[in-house]
């Protein structure tokens, strides 16, 4: 197995960005920043008709870019098994987050794959994209 601390030869990647459009930019940003607690890392307005917001964990290595085009950015959610998984080893913190999201109008939903119900809670963002709050440390040493 490759050393997870180093990049493979020939792949000098410095960041990973996952980008997607939305017609509900403010509502989706509120879900991820106020609801989930991810950080607002930056953004832009009026770039070739696009507005966008970068959100993520501390640092900039991995982040989401949410964009809206002035002519509209319809984006139906993919299948219920396309997931953003956040690993949270502290079950009390996970449950408090689930309670906060529920109070904001985003209650848990049944996951498509029953694996995610064993130690996780699945919620949908305002566009219907699913996020799993998984009570494990994730992969790695």
C-alpha positions in Angstrom: 0.0 0.0 0.0 1.2 3.5 -0.8 2.3 5.8 2.1 -0.8 7.9 2.8 1.5 10.8 3.8 3.0 11.2 0.3 1.6 11.7 -3.1 2.3 9.1 -5.8 5.1 10.0 -8.2 3.7 12.0 -11.1 0.7 13.3 -9.2 1.8 16.6 -7.5 -1.7 17.5 -6.3 -1.9 20.3 -3.7 -5.7 20.5 -3.2 -8.9 18.6 -3.8 -12.0 20.6 -4.7 -15.4 19.2 -5.2 -17.6 21.6 -7.1 -21.3 21.6 -7.8 -24.0 24.1 -8.9 -27.1 25.1 -7.0 -30.0 27.5 -7.4 -30.2 27.8 -3.6 -26.7 29.1 -2.9 -27.5 31.0 0.4 -29.6 28.2 1.8 -27.0 25.5 0.9 -24.2 27.6 2.4 -26.2 28.0 5.5 -26.7 24.2 5.8 -23.0 23.5 5.4 -21.7 26.4 7.5 -24.3 27.0 10.2 -25.7 23.5 10.2 -22.7 21.3 9.7 -20.2 23.7 11.0 -17.8 23.7 8.0 -15.8 26.8 7.6 -16.5 29.5 5.0 -13.1 29.6 3.2 -13.8 32.3 0.6 -15.8 32.9 -2.5 -16.4 35.2 -5.5 -19.1 37.2 -7.1 -19.8 38.1 -10.7 -17.1 36.0 -12.3 -18.3 35.3 -15.9 -21.9 35.3 -14.5 -21.1 33.0 -11.6 -21.1 33.5 -7.8 -19.4 30.9 -5.6 -18.5 30.0 -2.1 -15.7 27.7 -0.8 -16.4 25.7 2.3 -14.5 23.0 4.1 -12.6 21.8 7.1 -9.8 23.9 8.6 -7.2 24.5 5.9 -7.7 24.4 2.2 -6.6 20.9 1.3 -10.1 19.6 0.7 -13.1 21.8 0.1 -16.4 22.2 -1.6 -17.2 24.9 -4.1 -20.8 25.8 -4.5 -21.7 27.9 -7.5 -24.7 29.7 -8.9 -25.0 31.1 -12.4 -27.0 34.3 -13.1 -29.1 32.4 -15.6 -29.9 29.7 -13.2 -28.0 26.6 -12.0 -30.5 23.8 -11.8 -28.9 20.8 -10.2 -31.0 17.8 -9.4 -29.5 15.6 -6.7 -27.9 12.4 -7.9 -29.0 9.0 -6.5 -29.5 8.6 -2.8 -26.3 6.6 -2.6 -24.0 9.5 -3.7 -22.7 10.7 -0.4 -20.5 13.2 1.3 -19.3 11.3 4.4 -17.9 13.2 7.5 -16.3 10.9 10.0 -16.9 12.0 13.6 -15.5 9.7 16.4 -17.3 11.7 19.1 -20.9 10.3 19.2 -22.2 13.1 21.5 -20.8 15.8 19.1 -22.4 13.9 16.2 -25.8 13.7 17.9 -25.7 17.4 18.8 -25.0 18.2 15.2 -28.0 16.0 14.1 -30.2 17.8 16.6 -29.1 21.2 15.3 -29.7 20.2 11.7 -33.1 18.8 12.7 -34.0 22.0 14.3 -33.0 23.8 11.1 -35.5 21.6 9.2 -33.1 18.9 8.0 -34.0 15.7 9.9 -32.3 12.4 9.4 -33.3 10.3 6.3 -33.0 6.6 5.8 -29.8 5.8 3.9 -30.0 3.9 0.6 -27.2 1.5 1.8 -28.0 0.1 5.3 -24.3 0.1 6.1 -24.5 3.9 6.8 -27.3 3.4 9.4 -25.1 1.2 11.6 -23.0 4.0 13.0 -24.1 7.0 10.9 -26.9 9.4 10.5 -27.8 10.6 7.0 -29.3 14.0 6.2 -30.1 15.8 3.0 -29.0 19.3 2.1 -31.5 21.8 0.6 -30.8 20.5 -2.9 -31.3 16.8 -1.8 -27.6 15.9 -1.7 -26.9 13.5 1.1 -24.4 13.8 3.9 -23.5 11.0 6.3 -22.3 11.9 9.8 -20.4 8.6 10.5 -19.5 7.8 14.1 -16.0 6.3 13.3 -12.5 7.6 12.7 -12.6 6.8 9.0 -9.8 5.1 7.2 -6.1 5.3 8.0 -3.8 4.3 10.7 
